[in-house]
Amino acid sequence: MEIIFLLLLILLVIFSLLALYDGFYLHIVKYRLFEHEESKIEHRMHLARAVLFPFILYFLYLRNDSFAFWIGSFFVGLDILALGIDAYLEGDSRVFMGGLPRWEYILHLFVNGFHFAGVAVYYAAKIRILPASVEIIDDFSGVYWHGVFVVCVQQMLPGAIFMALLHIVTSYEKTAQYWNMLIKRR
């Protein structure tokens, strides 16, 4: 069980670093997707995923009860749906920059690969299939890397909430102006 949580920790940290670069720097700071008419729907999908992520962190990873696990899984399902819509829209929404650069497409594959690999590894730790039933494991006490993983997720939660709020702020013209003024001061 230790190796599962160590692997999960590594996947989540790599995902978070890549997502920060992609979702914050590229989408919000460099390309300013929220300012381009053709990419506004894509930005809304990023908003949906940014809002879902803190809920996934909280319900799937931090809470240790079966009911929260199913709520977290529901949010994961919504995240997969938003990812599909986002991927479908990306080609048209990047016309203003000559299309999605190949390297950014590859970055998206890695970001989402690490994210959903982490979810799959967590499900492998959380679900036990028995001969006559399926059991959701709620107690990982005594698993060292689970404790480290929980602390890491707790530290990530404020940043995930900030990113969700930033996506909300940049989704509305009036508040996006304030964000733009803040960025131009640097």
C-alpha positions in Angstrom: 0.0 0.0 0.0 2.9 2.3 0.7 4.1 2.3 -2.9 0.6 3.2 -4.1 0.5 6.4 -2.1 4.1 7.3 -3.0 3.2 6.9 -6.6 0.0 8.9 -6.2 1.9 11.6 -4.5 4.4 11.8 -7.4 1.6 11.8 -10.0 -0.3 14.6 -8.2 2.8 16.8 -7.8 3.8 16.4 -11.4 0.2 17.1 -12.6 0.0 20.2 -10.4 3.2 21.7 -11.6 2.3 21.0 -15.3 -1.2 22.3 -14.8 0.0 25.4 -13.1 2.3 26.2 -16.1 -0.4 25.3 -18.6 -3.5 26.7 -16.9 -2.1 29.7 -15.3 0.9 30.9 -17.3 -0.1 29.8 -20.8 -3.9 30.2 -20.7 -4.3 33.2 -18.5 -1.0 35.2 -18.6 0.6 34.5 -22.0 -2.3 33.7 -24.4 -5.1 35.4 -22.4 -7.6 33.0 -23.8 -10.4 34.8 -21.9 -9.9 37.9 -24.1 -10.5 36.2 -27.5 -14.0 35.6 -28.7 -13.2 32.3 -30.3 -11.7 30.9 -27.1 -14.3 32.0 -24.6 -16.1 28.7 -24.6 -12.7 26.9 -24.1 -12.0 29.2 -21.2 -15.4 28.3 -19.8 -14.4 24.6 -19.9 -11.1 25.5 -18.1 -13.3 27.4 -15.6 -15.4 24.3 -15.1 -12.4 22.1 -14.6 -10.7 24.6 -12.3 -13.9 24.7 -10.1 -14.2 20.9 -10.1 -10.6 20.3 -9.0 -10.9 21.6 -5.4 -14.0 19.5 -5.0 -12.1 16.4 -6.3 -9.2 17.1 -3.9 -11.6 17.5 -1.0 -14.1 14.8 -1.6 -12.0 12.1 -3.3 -8.6 12.6 -1.6 -9.2 14.3 1.8 -12.4 12.8 3.1 -12.2 9.2 4.3 -15.8 8.0 3.9 -17.6 6.1 1.2 -20.2 8.8 0.6 -17.5 11.4 0.0 -15.8 8.9 -2.3 -18.9 8.7 -4.5 -19.3 12.4 -4.5 -15.7 12.8 -5.5 -16.1 10.2 -8.3 -19.1 12.2 -9.6 -16.9 15.3 -9.8 -14.2 13.2 -11.6 -16.9 12.2 -14.1 -17.9 15.8 -14.7 -14.2 16.6 -15.1 -13.9 13.9 -17.8 -16.9 15.4 -19.6 -15.5 18.9 -19.4 -12.1 17.6 -20.7 -13.8 16.0 -23.7 -15.7 19.2 -24.6 -12.5 21.2 -24.1 -10.5 18.9 -26.4 -13.2 19.1 -29.0 -13.2 22.9 -28.9 -9.5 23.6 -28.8 -8.8 23.5 -32.5 -11.4 26.2 -33.3 -10.6 28.3 -30.2 -7.0 28.8 -31.1 -7.5 30.3 -34.5 -6.3 33.7 -33.2 -2.8 32.2 -32.7 -2.6 30.0 -35.8 -3.9 26.9 -34.0 -2.8 25.0 -30.9 1.0 24.6 -31.0 2.1 21.0 -31.1 4.2 21.3 -28.0 1.2 22.6 -26.1 -0.9 19.7 -27.3 1.7 17.3 -26.0 1.7 19.3 -22.7 -2.1 18.8 -22.5 -1.6 15.0 -23.0 0.9 14.9 -20.1 -1.1 17.1 -17.8 -4.3 15.1 -18.2 -2.4 11.8 -18.3 -0.8 12.5 -14.9 -4.1 13.8 -13.5 -6.2 10.7 -14.5 -3.4 8.3 -13.8 -3.4 9.7 -10.2 -7.2 9.2 -10.0 -6.8 5.6 -11.3 -4.1 4.8 -8.8 -6.2 6.2 -6.0 -9.1 4.0 -7.1 -6.8 1.0 -7.0 -6.0 1.9 -3.4 -9.6 2.7 -2.4 -11.6 -0.1 -4.0 -11.3 -3.7 -2.9 -13.1 -6.3 -5.0 -14.2 -9.3 -3.0 -15.8 -12.5 -4.3 -19.3 -11.4 -3.5 -19.0 -7.6 -3.2 -17.1 -4.4 -3.6 -15.7 -2.6 -0.6 -14.6 1.0 -0.4 -11.6 1.3 2.0 -12.0 4.3 4.3 -9.1 3.7 6.7 -5.5 4.1 5.7 -4.1 4.8 9.2 -0.7 3.3 9.5 0.2 3.9 5.8 3.0 6.4 6.1 2.8 7.8 2.5 -1.0 8.2 2.9 -0.3 10.8 5.6 2.3 12.6 3.5 -0.2 12.5 0.6 -2.9 14.0 2.7 -0.6 16.8 3.9 0.4 17.5 0.3 -3.3 17.7 -0.9 -4.1 20.0 2.0 -1.3 22.3 0.9 -2.6 22.2 -2.7 -6.2 23.0 -1.9 -5.8 26.8 -1.4 -3.9 27.1 -4.7 -6.6 25.1 -6.5 -9.3 27.4 -5.0 -7.3 30.4 -6.1 -7.0 29.1 -9.6 -10.8 28.4 -9.7 -11.4 32.0 -8.5 -9.0 33.4 -11.1 -10.8 31.5 -13.8 -14.1 33.0 -12.6 -12.6 36.5 -12.4 -11.2 36.3 -16.0 -14.5 34.9 -17.3 -16.3 38.3 -16.9 -15.3 41.3 -18.8 -15.5 43.8 -15.9 -13.4 41.7 -13.5 -11.0 40.6 -16.3 -10.1 44.3 -16.7 -8.9 44.3 -13.1 -6.8 41.2 -13.7 -5.3 42.7 -16.8 -4.4 45.9 -14.9 -2.8 43.8 -12.2 -0.7 41.8 -14.7 0.4 44.9 -16.6 1.9 46.4 -13.5 4.6 43.7 -13.3 
